[in-house]
Amino acid sequence: MKAAVCHEFGAPLVIEEVVLRPPGPREVQVRIEACAICHSDILYAEGGWGGHLPAVYGHEAAGRVVALGEGVRDVAPGDKVLVTLMRACGQCRNCALGRPFMCEASYDRANGVLSLPDGTVVEHGINTGAFAEAVVVHESQIVPLPDDIPMDAASLLACGVITGIGAVINTARMPAGATAVVIGAGGVGLNTIQGCALAGASRIIAIDLSDDKLDAARDFGATDGLRADAPGLGDAVLALTGGRGADYVYVTVGVISAYQGAPDLLAKGGTLVMVGMPASGKAMHVEPANVAAASQTLTGSNMGATVLKRDIPYLVELYRQGRLKLDELITRRYRLEQINEAIADTRAGHARRNVIVIGEGP
């Protein structure tokens, strides 16, 4: 099959033939029809989180089941499914506690799911390898989808949507009437804004460097938009929150400067939710005395604390009712052969989500 292979960090991906082994026990082979480009894919391809090469990235996908390994019972060939990076053993302590997004079981991404025709092992990037015509993944990574949701829209549910909305609904459990600041109005930020609106926030303040993105934020539920580079940003947030600061501040970009300034926007007793993931080694400075004195909370949100079989059907139903925007998140559609163009556009900050459509193309 064809896949977009990373041979060198920071270099363009190469469209070439790779070998995908058949599914083993509890594995599913899926023919990919749509895969969105996430900034995590780009950071991996740039070497920001390490890993081994060659590799195939891509983890925000949807397609149809082709074949089943031994022991798979919940899906059948031909079924439409969401494909995610969230691999869970179902046996470890975190899985037993209802936290499959923090599964403790190790996974060797160089186990031979993918290889080059000469036998060279290709890393199974981000547990998924969906910048390709097909994938083999663990059954825990897929969720059945109804036929009436388009593949390109459905693919967004695999990461960007659940990461943003889940940060609000699952991680923060933000109560109705709270005030929220969302730093970053890209793909994850817009979904965080949607989550705040669904939770009943009284005020949702979007912060970004782009006026276009701030306009989009209002379309997704933001009540206010502030330029990140405007003087007196903290004073502006205070003015919009009755002089208190925000009850919740969500940082949805992997930018240290955004993290560094976020605590200053919090109210006493407020919560900073860390969603965006900077490259390894990047750090922010926090004064513990200030956090303790203000009884504030700093918390991480991994994949929106999502439980796939609980949260995906809920989000699909919201989409069907017109209460969740998915189609509006898609900026452009590209063929697999155009993936480097799609990545460049995403890296430049022009896209909410670019989607690779595999098959007939955009």
N, C-alpha and C positions, 0 to 999 in steps of 0.2 A: 504494500500500500504506500501511498504518498504521505509524507509528514514534513513539517518545518523543523529542521534539525539545527541546534546550536552547537557549532564546533569550536567557537572561540568567544569568550565573554566580550561583549561590546561590539561584536561584528554582526552583520546581517545574517538572518537565518537562511538556511539552504533547503529548498524544496527538493526532496530526493526520496528514493525508494528505501523503505525500512521493512523489517520483518516483525510481525506481531504474532507471538505464540498463541495457541488456543487457550481458552479459559480452563483453569484448574479448579479444584474443589472450592465451592462458594464464590466463584468468580463469574463475571458476566462480560460477554463481548457485545459492544454497542457500536453501531455505525453512526458516526457523528454527522449531524446535519447543520449545527450551528455552535460556534464557540466564541464567546466574547473575550475581548482583550482586557485583562486586569493589570493594574500597575505592579502587582506582585509578579506576574509573568515577566514584565520588563525588568524589574529589579533583579530577578534571578538570572535573566539573560545577560545582564550587565555585570554579573558576578557579585552583586551586593550582599547575597546571603550564602555564598560559597556553593558547594555541590561539585559534581563530577561531569566531565564532558567526554563524548557528545551527549546531548540531552534533548528531549522533546518536552516543551512546556505546554501550557494551556490547561485550565481547570474549571472553566465556567461554561458548561456545555449541555447540549440536549441532543438526543438522537433516538434510534430504534434498536431494540435488542436483536442481535443476530444469532448468538449461541449461548448456551448455559453450561457451566461446569457442574460437577456432581454436587448435589445437596441444595441447589438453588430452587426455591419453590414459589417465591412471591411474584415472579414475572415470567413471561413466555416470549419466545421469538415473535417479533413484530410489534411488541408493546412499545409505546412511546415513553421515554424516561428522561429524567434529569440526571446528569452526571456531575458529581461534586468531588472535592478533594478530601471530604470528611470520612476517613476510613476508621472504623470502630470494631474492636474485637468482641464487644458484648460481654466480656468476662472480667476485665480489670476493675479496680475499685471505682474509678471515675465513671466507667460505663454503668456499673451497678448503682451509682448514685444519680444516674440520669444526666451525666455530663459526657456524652459520647464525643463531643467536640474537643475533649481533653483526654482522649484515649491514651493509655500509657503503653500500649503494645508497640514495639519497634517495627519498622518496615524498611527493608533493604530495597532502595530504589534502583539498585544495580543488579536485580535478581534475574534479569533476562526476559522480562515481559517484552521488551523492545531490543532489537539488534539491527546492525547493518548487514547487508547481504554477505559480507565477508566474515560474519560472526562476531564482530566487535559489539560489545554490550553498549546499549544506549540507556542513559538514566531515564527512569520513569518519572519525569519531572512533576513535582508537586502531587505525587501519588496518582497522577491522572494521564498526562501526555496527550492532551486533547487537541493540540494543533496538528491534527492528523485525520485521516479518513475513518479511523476506527480506534477504539480503545479496549483494553481488558482491565477491568477494575473489580475490586471486592464488592460483593452484593450490598454491603452496608453503605456504599457510596452512591447508590442510585435510588430514585424515588419515582414510582409510576406517575405519569401525567395524563390528564384527559386529552382527547383528540382535538378539542376546540380551542386550545391555546397554541398560538404559532410557535414554531421552534425557536426563532430568534428571540422573541420576547421571553420564552420559557428559560432559555439559557442564562438570562440575567439573574434568575432566582438562585443559581448555584453558588454565588459568592457576593457580588456587590449589593444585592437587595437584602439578603439575610444578614449580611454584616452590618449594614446601616440600620435597618429596622430593628434587628435583634439587639443592637447596642442599647436601644431605647426601651423596648418591650421586655427583653429577657435579662440583660445585664443590669441596667439602671433601674428597671421597673419604675419608671418615672410616673408619678401620680398626675391625674388631671389637675389643671390649674397651675402647674409649675411653669417657671420661665426657663428658656433654653437658649444657649448659644451654640451654633454649629460652625466650626471653623473648617472651611473647605466646602465648596459647592460643586465638586466633581461628582462622579458616579456614586461613590459611597456617601458623600455628603448629602446629595439630593435624597437618597433613601433614608438617611438619618432624619432629614427634615420631614419626609413622609411619615416616619415613625413617630416623631414628635406630634404631628398633626393627628395621627390616629390615637395617640395617648391622651389628647385633649390639652396640650400645652396652651397656656394663656398668651404666651408670646414666644415666637421663634425667630431668633436673630441670626441671620446668615452672615458670615464674614468670608470675604475672598478678595483676591487681587484683580479679578475680572468683572467688569460691569455686566458683560453678557451672562456670566454665571450667576451673578446676583439677580438679574432679571429672571433667569430660569428658576432660581431658588424660590422666588415669589410664586411662580406657576406651580411649584410642588408643595406649597404651604407655608413658606416663610412669611412672617408679618413685617419684617424689616430686613434691610440689607446694608451692611457697612463695608467700606473698603478697608482691607487689612493694612494698607499703607497710609491711611489717613491719620493726621495728628489727632491726639486726644481720643484714641479708640476706647480706652478704659472709661473715660468720662462719658462717652456716647452710650456705652452699655449701661452705665449707672443711670443715665437719664432715662433710658428705655425700661428700666426695671425698678423705678421708684427709689433710686439711690441705694439699692441693696446689692446689686450684682445678680448674676444668673444663678438659679438653683442648680442647673446642670450645664456643664460645658463639654461638648463633644469635639475632640480633635480627630478629624477624619482624614488628615493628610500626614504623610510620613516626613514631615519637615520639622526639624528641631526648633527653629525660631517660633513656629506655631505653638509647639509644646511649651516653650519657655515663657511665653506671654500668657498662656491660658489660665494659670492660677490667679492672676490679677483680675480676671473677669468674674471670679466666683463670689457668690454671697457667703456669709457665715453659714456654716452647716451645709455648704454646697458640695457637689460631687463633680470631679473631673473624670471623664470617661475617655480612656485612651484607645482609639480605634485604628488610626493610621499607623503603619509600621515602617519606621526608618530603617536604613541599612544597619547591619550588625556593627556594633562599636560606637554608634552615635548616642550621645547622652544629653540629658537635660539637668539643670541645677535646681534643686528644691531646698528651701529652708524649712526643715522639720518643725522648728518652733512656730513659724507662721501657720503651718497646716494644723498643728495641734491646738494652737490658741484659737483658731477659727473653727475648730471641730469639722474640718473638711475631710473629704474622702477622695483618694486617687485610686481608680480601679481600671484594670485592663479588660478589654472585651475581645475575646478570640472568636472569630466567625459569628459574632452576634449571639454567642451561647446557644446556638441553634440545635434543636433536636429535629432532624429532617422529617421524620414521619409525622411529627406533631405540627411543625411550622409550615412546611410546604403546602399541604392541603388548605390551610388557613389563608395563606397568601394567594394561592390560586383562586380561592373563592372571592377574596377582596378584588382581585383583578377582574373576575367575571362580573362583579357588581359595579364596576367602574370606580371603585374606591382606592385602587392601587394603580399608579401609572407605571407601565412597563414599556409599551411601544414608544412613549415619549422620551425614554431614556436612550434609545438607539439613535446615534448621530449618523453613522454611515454603515453600509454593508460592503464587504469585500470578499473576493474569492481567496482561496488558500494561497494561490500564486501571488497575491497582492499583500501578503501578511506584513512585509517590511514597511510598505507604505502605510498600512493601518497602524503599525506600532509607532512609526514616526509621527503620525498625526496625534496619536494618544499621548506620546511623550511631550509633544509641544503644547499640550493642554487644551487642544481644540475640541476634544470629544467628551461627551458624557459616557458613552460606551460605544466602541466600534465592535462590530460583530463579523466574524469570519463565517460565511455561508458556504458549506461544502456540498457539492453536488452540482446543481444547475448554476450556482453562483448568484450574485445580487442582481 
